Every structure is written in structure tokens, then in C-alpha cells.
């Protein structure tokens, strides 16, 4: 017994200090994936400096960079589009009638890669229809004085909306130039598997015309909605990010378990099918469905952390964080770094203490020098945080 006790003590002492940042959540049960291995040496991870770059916001949903140090920020419930520069912020002239209810309002933003030439920005927002409301993607043109935007056109209407629950809605302009839209299922059980619904999907469209992208898997379908589909079977997509290897990744909320990080595969079914009714006891990825379902690259297990916006971390200054996926957590009130190998298998996760002090976190964006910009989502006195390695 004494010999066994000594052996156990030696094993405990052999655990590296970085194990305090042990793998968070779990890998999906997929034969192509391996169990998470321990993080690298703690000394390989730089300390993180977190500052409140923008203060006094109300439920900011997203933040994006504009030229010369400007930031563009959306506030979900006030439906304000806010510009920040050099310590000063102001609401832009934003001629939009935005439907706000629950989780839906003024949500995700995108800035055109050719903004200096075309001045285009994009919003995903609640809207009004002749019979009720929807979620839609709208293109805008910023004026030269950065005091307001002018509506160009609605690129896509008719994303489903009910009470405002599960409204999505994340935008990403891929390196190909295509505009991706991650949508929620509007808490309607039939939407995710229905190819004639835009809910519970990742959509891909031309960012100038709003037409379905020509490389979409069902581009020749007679169904207009189906032509937009890149992937389906999602619950509530909150994050989209493109890795340096050009692979596309999504982050989505689970019910009371299994938030997911998914690597997107053209035409893939991600297995959410909460029917009959809206039965949230079914698996997030239901492999009992007909055909093949794509397993998550990470899932939270129980309980969820409400994993939200995400961005890939780049730059040698980040040390072992370089090449990780930084994911904001709302309910979990933290930022989590996920290391995936080249094959997309989870290696480790890390949750720095410095990013557990600001309450609910929603969106993550890379700054020009590689720093991260993170929005808080506490309802009042919110901020855009700047996260810098040192």
C-alpha cells in the first residue's frame, strides 16, 4: 500500500504545470479524430494583456476594422452602428428599420476586402416583411466622412424568424471573395434538414449581386433556397472563420449540451434534427439520420459554454497560441484557444485566466497587428477588449 501511495504521488508530481489549462470539452466520437493531448509547456504561452479599447457600449454584437485605426461596431438591441476612432465613438447615420426581439437585432458585420475602393460594408439584421419579420443580409456604402452609411441593397431576405430565438447570424467574407452566412434554425424543428429553408444552414452567395455562389453544391436546383446552401443540419451558427489552409469552420450553440466546432464540408449535413416539434433532447449530430452526418471537431459535453464568435490566431508573437482558433463564450464567460492539427483533429485547449474577468464574450476579430478584438455581451457597460501577447 505504501509503495502504491508513493507511485500515485510521483504520477501527480509529474503532471506539467500547464495542465491547469487542461483540454476543455471533448472531441466528437469520430474514428478520424484522437483524444486531446496535454498542452505544450506553460513557458511557450505568452502572458496576455487585456485592455478595454472601447467602453460604454450596449450589447455589442460584432466589431470590424476599418482603415486608419477605425472600428465599426454593431449593437444588437439598440440597432446602432457605432464608429470608434482614437478614443472617441459616435453613432453613424444608419437608415435601417431593424426588427429587434430576443436574440435577434443588429448582428454580424463584414467589411469588404476592397473597402478603400468601394466603401462597402455588410450587416445581418432583423427586418420587417409585409406579414411579419425575417432576418436579412444588407449591403451598405460608407460615406467619405465616416459619418453614415447608405443602403445599396438587401442581398438576401427570408432567413426565418419566429420569436427572435436562434436568429444566428454570422457573416464571413472568404478568401475566394464569397460571402458566407451562418444562420439559426429560428427554433423550428424542421428547418435544419429542410433544403427549402434558409434556417440552420451555412449559406454562400456573391457579395455584390446576392445571387447563390456558383460553386454551391445544389446550384442547379429548381429550389431558390437550396441554391444558397453550402452546409445544413445546424442549430444556431454563431461563429465562422477561415483557417490559413483555406478550410472553413463554424461554431454553434448546443441545447443544454454539446456546443460544437465544425469543419465545413461542401454539402455536409451536421445532423441537427429536433423533431417532432422542437425536441432538444435529440443529439446535436444525429447519426441515426439517413445518409452521412459530419461529426464535430470539438464538442463541449455537458454543460455548454455558449461558444460564439471565433477567429484564427496568427503571428509569432503569440507563441504556442499561434495557429489556434480563439472562441468567445457567452455563458462560459471566457475566451478559449483550440489547437487543431493539420488534419483538423483537436490537440489541446487552453482558457487563460486573463480572459475570465469580463463576463459574457461574443465576437472575436483580428486587429491589424495580430492582436484580438473581443466584444463583451453583458447588456450594459459593455466594451471592445483588445488582447495582446506580451
C-alpha positions in Angstrom: 0.0 0.0 0.0 2.9 2.4 0.9 4.5 1.6 -2.4 1.2 2.3 -4.3 0.8 5.7 -2.5 4.3 6.7 -3.4 3.7 5.8 -7.1 0.4 7.8 -7.2 2.2 10.8 -5.6 5.0 10.6 -8.2 2.5 10.5 -11.0 0.8 13.6 -9.7 4.0 15.5 -9.4 4.8 14.5 -13.0 1.8 16.4 -14.3 3.1 19.6 -16.1 2.1 23.0 -14.7 0.1 23.8 -17.9 -2.3 21.0 -17.0 -4.3 23.7 -15.2 -5.4 24.6 -18.7 -6.4 21.0 -19.4 -8.5 20.1 -22.5 -11.8 21.7 -22.2 -14.8 19.8 -23.5 -14.2 16.8 -25.7 -13.6 15.5 -29.2 -16.6 14.1 -31.0 -16.6 10.3 -31.3 -15.2 10.1 -34.8 -12.6 7.5 -35.8 -10.7 10.1 -37.7 -10.0 12.1 -34.5 -7.8 11.4 -31.5 -8.2 12.3 -27.8 -6.8 15.6 -26.8 -3.2 15.5 -25.7 -1.8 17.8 -22.9 -0.9 21.4 -23.8 2.7 22.4 -24.5 5.0 23.8 -21.8 3.5 26.8 -20.0 6.6 28.9 -20.9 5.6 28.6 -24.6 2.5 30.6 -23.9 3.0 34.4 -23.6 1.2 36.3 -20.9 -1.8 38.2 -22.3 -2.6 41.9 -21.8 -6.3 42.8 -21.9 -7.5 46.4 -22.2 -10.9 47.9 -22.7 -10.4 49.7 -26.0 -13.9 50.9 -26.4 -16.2 51.5 -23.4 -19.8 52.4 -22.8 -21.5 50.1 -25.3 -24.8 48.3 -25.1 -24.8 44.6 -26.1 -22.3 45.0 -28.9 -22.7 42.0 -31.3 -19.7 42.4 -33.6 -16.6 44.6 -34.3 -14.7 45.0 -37.5 -11.6 47.0 -38.6 -11.8 50.0 -40.9 -8.8 52.0 -42.3 -6.6 54.2 -40.1 -7.4 52.6 -36.8 -11.2 52.9 -37.0 -13.5 50.3 -35.7 -17.1 49.5 -36.8 -19.3 48.1 -34.0 -22.9 46.8 -34.1 -25.2 47.0 -31.1 -27.9 44.3 -31.2 -30.7 45.7 -29.2 -30.3 49.5 -29.8 -29.7 48.7 -33.6 -26.9 51.3 -33.6 -24.0 51.2 -35.9 -21.1 52.8 -34.0 -17.8 54.1 -35.3 -14.8 54.4 -33.0 -11.5 56.2 -33.6 -8.8 57.4 -31.3 -10.8 57.1 -28.2 -14.0 58.7 -29.5 -17.1 56.9 -30.6 -20.3 58.1 -32.3 -23.4 56.5 -33.8 -23.5 56.6 -37.6 -26.4 57.6 -39.7 -27.9 54.2 -40.3 -31.2 54.4 -42.3 -32.5 51.0 -41.4 -35.6 49.8 -39.7 -34.3 46.9 -37.7 -36.5 44.3 -36.0 -35.2 43.5 -32.5 -36.5 40.7 -30.4 -34.7 38.4 -28.0 -31.5 37.1 -29.7 -32.3 39.0 -33.0 -31.5 42.6 -33.9 -28.4 44.2 -35.5 -26.0 41.4 -35.5 -22.9 40.4 -37.6 -20.8 42.8 -39.7 -18.4 42.3 -42.6 -16.2 44.9 -44.3 -15.4 44.4 -48.0 -11.8 43.4 -48.8 -11.8 46.3 -51.3 -13.3 48.8 -48.9 -10.8 51.6 -49.8 -12.2 51.4 -53.3 -15.9 50.5 -52.9 -16.7 51.6 -49.3 -18.9 48.6 -48.9 -19.9 47.1 -45.5 -22.5 44.4 -44.8 -24.9 43.7 -41.9 -27.0 40.8 -40.9 -30.1 42.1 -39.1 -33.7 41.5 -38.2 -36.1 43.0 -40.7 -39.8 43.6 -41.3 -41.9 42.0 -44.0 -45.5 42.5 -45.2 -46.6 39.7 -43.0 -44.2 39.8 -40.1 -40.4 39.7 -39.9 -37.3 37.9 -41.0 -33.5 38.0 -40.8 -31.7 39.5 -43.8 -28.3 40.5 -45.2 -27.9 44.0 -46.4 -25.1 45.8 -48.3 -24.2 49.5 -47.4 -21.8 52.2 -48.6 -19.9 54.2 -46.1 -19.6 57.9 -46.9 -16.2 59.6 -47.1 -16.5 61.4 -43.8 -17.3 58.2 -41.9 -20.5 59.7 -40.5 -23.1 57.4 -42.1 -23.9 54.7 -44.5 -26.3 54.5 -47.5 -28.2 51.4 -48.3 -27.1 49.7 -51.5 -29.5 46.7 -51.4 -30.7 43.7 -49.5 -28.6 40.8 -50.7 -30.7 38.1 -49.1 -34.0 38.2 -47.4 -36.2 35.5 -45.8 -33.9 33.9 -43.3 -36.6 32.5 -40.9 -37.5 34.3 -37.7 -40.1 33.5 -35.0 -39.8 35.0 -31.5 -36.2 36.1 -32.2 -34.7 33.0 -30.7 -31.9 31.4 -32.7 -31.7 34.2 -35.2 -28.0 33.5 -36.0 -26.4 35.3 -37.7 -22.6 35.4 -38.6 -21.0 36.8 -41.8 -17.7 35.9 -43.2 -16.1 37.0 -46.5 -13.9 34.1 -47.5 -10.6 34.5 -49.3 -12.4 33.4 -52.5 -14.5 36.6 -52.2 -17.7 34.7 -51.4 -19.9 35.9 -48.6 -20.8 33.2 -46.1 -23.8 33.5 -43.8 -24.3 31.3 -40.7 -27.9 31.1 -39.8 -30.0 29.9 -36.8 -32.9 27.5 -37.1 -35.4 30.0 -35.6 -36.3 27.3 -33.0 -38.3 25.5 -35.7 -37.6 21.8 -35.7 -38.0 21.1 -39.4 -35.7 24.0 -40.7 -32.2 22.5 -40.3 -32.9 19.4 -42.5 -35.2 21.2 -45.0 -33.4 22.3 -48.1 -36.1 24.7 -48.9 -35.4 26.7 -45.7 -32.5 29.1 -45.2 -32.6 28.3 -41.4 -30.0 26.1 -39.7 -27.5 26.5 -42.6 -24.3 28.0 -43.8 -25.1 29.8 -47.0 -22.8 31.1 -49.6 -23.5 34.0 -52.0 -22.0 36.5 -54.3 -21.3 39.6 -52.1 -22.1 42.0 -54.9 -25.2 40.6 -56.6 -26.6 38.5 -53.7 -27.0 35.5 -56.0 -26.1 32.0 -54.9 -22.4 31.3 -55.3 -21.7 29.3 -58.5 -19.7 26.7 -56.6 -22.5 25.7 -54.2 -23.4 22.0 -54.2 -27.0 22.5 -55.4 -26.6 25.5 -57.7 -28.7 23.8 -60.4 -31.6 23.1 -58.1 -35.1 24.3 -59.0 -35.4 25.5 -55.4 -34.1 29.0 -55.0 -33.3 28.5 -51.3 -31.4 25.3 -51.9 -29.1 27.0 -54.4 -27.7 29.1 -51.5 -26.8 26.1 -49.3 -23.2 25.2 -48.5 -24.0 23.1 -45.5 -27.1 22.2 -43.5 -28.3 20.5 -40.3 -27.1 23.3 -37.9 -28.8 24.6 -34.8 -27.6 28.1 -34.3 -24.4 29.2 -36.0 -22.6 31.9 -34.0 -19.1 31.8 -35.4 -17.4 31.4 -38.9 -13.7 31.5 -39.5 -11.3 30.5 -42.3 -8.0 28.9 -41.5 -4.7 29.7 -43.3 -5.2 26.4 -45.2 -8.4 27.8 -46.5 -10.7 25.4 -44.7 -13.9 26.9 -43.3 -15.0 26.4 -39.7 -18.2 27.1 -37.8 -19.1 27.4 -34.1 -22.6 26.8 -32.9 -24.7 26.6 -29.7 -26.0 23.3 -28.5 -29.1 22.9 -26.3 -28.1 22.0 -22.7 -25.0 20.1 -24.0 -22.6 19.9 -26.9 -21.8 23.2 -28.3 -19.8 22.4 -31.4 -16.9 23.5 -33.6 -17.3 22.0 -37.1 -15.0 21.9 -40.1 -17.3 22.7 -43.0 -17.5 20.3 -45.9 -19.3 21.3 -49.1 -22.8 19.8 -49.0 -22.3 18.4 -45.5 -25.1 17.5 -43.1 -24.2 18.4 -39.5 -27.0 16.3 -38.0 -29.4 18.6 -36.1 -33.0 17.4 -36.5 -35.1 18.3 -33.4 -38.4 16.8 -34.5 -41.3 16.2 -33.9 -42.0 19.7 -32.6 -38.8 21.2 -31.3 -37.3 18.3 -29.4 -34.0 19.5 -27.9 -33.2 16.1 -26.3 -32.0 14.7 -29.7 -28.3 14.6 -30.3 -26.6 17.7 -31.8 -25.2 15.4 -34.5 -27.7 12.6 -35.0 -26.0 9.7 -36.8 -29.3 7.8 -37.0 -30.5 10.1 -39.8 -30.4 8.8 -43.4 -27.1 9.3 -45.2 -23.8 10.5 -43.6 -23.6 13.2 -41.0 -20.4 15.2 -40.3 -19.1 14.8 -36.8 -18.0 17.9 -34.8 -14.2 18.6 -34.4 -15.0 19.6 -30.8 -18.0 19.5 -28.6 -18.5 20.9 -25.1 -20.3 17.9 -23.5 -22.4 19.0 -20.5 -22.8 21.8 -19.7 -22.5 24.1 -22.6 -20.4 27.3 -22.6 -22.5 29.0 -25.4 -19.5 29.1 -27.7 -19.9 32.1 -30.0 -17.6 34.1 -32.4 -14.2 32.8 -33.5 -11.0 33.9 -35.2 -7.8 32.1 -36.1 -4.8 33.5 -34.2 -1.8 34.5 -36.4 1.7 35.8 -35.6 4.9 34.5 -34.0 4.4 36.9 -31.1 1.6 34.6 -29.9 4.0 31.7 -29.2 2.1 28.4 -28.8 -1.2 30.2 -29.4 -0.2 30.9 -33.0 -2.5 28.9 -35.3 -5.1 28.3 -32.7 -8.8 29.1 -33.0 -9.9 31.7 -30.4 -13.5 31.2 -29.5 -15.6 33.5 -27.3 -18.0 32.0 -24.8 -21.2 33.7 -23.6 -22.4 31.6 -20.7 -18.9 30.4 -20.0 -17.6 34.0 -19.7 -14.2 33.3 -21.2 -12.1 33.0 -24.3 -10.9 29.5 -25.2 -8.0 28.7 -27.5 -8.3 25.5 -29.5 -5.3 23.8 -31.2 -6.2 21.6 -34.1 -3.6 19.7 -36.1 -3.3 19.9 -39.9 -5.8 17.1 -40.3 -8.3 19.1 -38.2 -8.0 16.9 -35.1 -8.2 18.6 -31.7 -4.8 18.6 -29.9 -5.5 20.8 -26.8 -7.5 23.7 -25.4 -6.5 26.5 -23.1 -8.5 29.1 -21.2 -6.3 31.9 -19.9 -7.2 33.4 -16.6 -6.7 36.9 -18.0 -9.8 36.4 -20.2 -12.2 35.2 -17.5 -12.8 38.6 -15.8 -15.1 40.4 -18.3 -18.3 38.4 -18.2 -20.0 37.2 -21.4 -17.9 37.3 -24.6 -19.5 37.2 -28.0 -17.3 38.1 -31.0 -13.6 37.8 -31.9 -11.8 39.7 -34.7 -8.1 40.0 -35.6 -6.6 43.5 -35.4 -4.2 44.7 -38.0 -1.1 43.7 -35.9 -2.5 40.3 -35.0 -4.0 41.3 -31.7 -7.5 40.1 -31.0 -10.6 42.3 -30.6 -13.3 40.8 -28.4 -16.8 42.1 -27.7 -18.4 41.7 -24.3 -22.2 41.0 -24.0 -23.4 41.8 -20.5 -26.2 44.1 -21.6 -24.8 47.4 -20.3 -21.4 49.0 -19.8 -20.1 46.7 -22.5 -16.8 47.0 -24.2 -14.5 46.0 -27.0 -11.5 44.3 -25.5 -8.0 44.3 -27.1 -6.0 41.2 -26.3 -2.2 41.4 -26.9 0.5 38.9 -26.2 3.5 40.2 -24.2 
